């Protein structure tokens, strides 16, 4: 078996140590690049989420305004319907009262005629 000299072993270990240091530097650089890319991507996602949140808030405000407007229109239509119904009932009541009065008058006249014919 060949004997390994101390200098050769030292040189081999030094070469391995240099390679390990180079790998450490490359790993650290890669780690920093990944972290940087993550920050860039996360900032983009956060800005997009903010845009979506603004859109949702705008839609909520628009929805609230529209609902308020619809409620007012509904209340106005309801009030108009109630007024129309009240007017219709008043008109029906007047007509029924007139018919009742006329009916009573006709009944009184029939009774008067019947009393005359009996006598």
C-alpha positions in Angstrom: 0.0 0.0 0.0 1.2 3.4 -0.9 2.1 5.6 2.0 0.4 8.9 2.2 2.7 11.8 3.0 1.7 14.3 5.6 2.1 17.2 3.1 -0.2 15.4 0.6 -2.8 14.8 3.2 -2.5 18.5 4.4 -2.9 19.7 0.8 -5.9 17.3 0.3 -7.6 18.5 3.5 -6.8 22.2 2.5 -8.4 21.6 -0.9 -11.4 20.0 0.7 -11.6 22.9 3.2 -11.5 25.4 0.3 -14.3 23.5 -1.5 -16.4 23.4 1.6 -15.9 27.2 2.1 -16.9 27.7 -1.5 -20.0 25.6 -1.1 -20.8 27.4 2.1 -20.6 30.8 0.3 -22.7 29.5 -2.6 -25.2 28.1 -0.1 -25.4 31.4 1.7 -25.7 33.3 -1.5 -28.5 30.9 -2.7 -30.2 31.3 0.7 -30.1 35.1 0.4 -31.4 35.0 -3.1 -34.3 32.7 -2.1 -35.1 35.0 0.8 -35.0 38.0 -1.5 -37.3 36.3 -4.0 -39.7 35.3 -1.2 -39.9 39.0 0.0 -40.5 40.2 -3.6 -43.3 37.6 -4.1 -44.8 38.2 -0.7 -44.9 41.9 -1.2 -46.7 41.3 -4.6 -49.2 39.0 -2.9 -49.8 41.5 -0.1 -50.4 44.3 -2.6 -52.8 42.1 -4.5 -54.7 41.2 -1.3 -54.9 44.9 -0.5 -56.4 45.5 -3.9 -59.0 42.7 -3.4 -59.8 44.1 0.0 -60.4 47.6 -1.4 -62.6 46.1 -4.1 -64.6 44.2 -1.5 -65.0 47.4 0.6 -66.1 49.3 -2.5 -68.6 46.6 -3.3 -69.9 46.6 0.3 -70.4 50.4 0.2 -72.2 50.1 -3.2 -74.3 47.2 -1.9 -75.2 49.2 1.2 -76.2 52.2 -0.9 -78.3 50.1 -3.3 -80.0 48.3 -0.4 -80.8 51.6 1.2 -82.2 52.9 -2.0 -84.3 49.8 -2.6 -85.7 50.0 1.0 -86.7 53.6 0.4 -88.4 52.7 -2.9 -90.1 49.8 -1.2 -91.4 51.9 1.6 -92.6 54.5 -0.8 -94.4 51.9 -2.9 -95.9 50.4 0.3 -97.2 53.8 1.4 -98.7 54.4 -2.0 -100.4 50.9 -1.9 -101.8 51.6 1.6 -103.2 54.9 0.5 -104.8 53.3 -2.6 -106.3 50.5 -0.4 -107.6 53.1 2.1 -109.1 55.1 -0.7 -110.7 51.9 -2.2 -112.1 50.9 1.2 -113.5 54.3 1.8 -115.1 54.3 -1.7 -116.5 50.8 -1.1 -117.9 51.8 2.3 -119.6 54.8 0.8 -121.2 52.6 -1.9 -122.3 50.0 0.6 -123.8 52.7 2.8 -125.6 54.1 -0.2 -127.0 50.7 -1.1 -128.0 50.0 2.5 -129.9 53.3 2.7 -131.6 52.6 -0.6 -132.4 49.1 0.5 -134.0 50.4 3.7 -135.9 53.0 1.7 -137.2 50.3 -0.7 -138.1 48.0 2.2 -140.0 50.9 3.9 -141.9 51.6 0.6 -142.7 47.9 0.2 -144.0 47.7 3.7 -146.1 50.8 3.1 -147.6 49.3 -0.1 -148.3 46.0 1.6 -150.1 47.7 4.4 -152.3 49.6 2.0 -153.2 46.5 0.1 -154.1 44.6 3.2 -156.5 47.3 4.3 
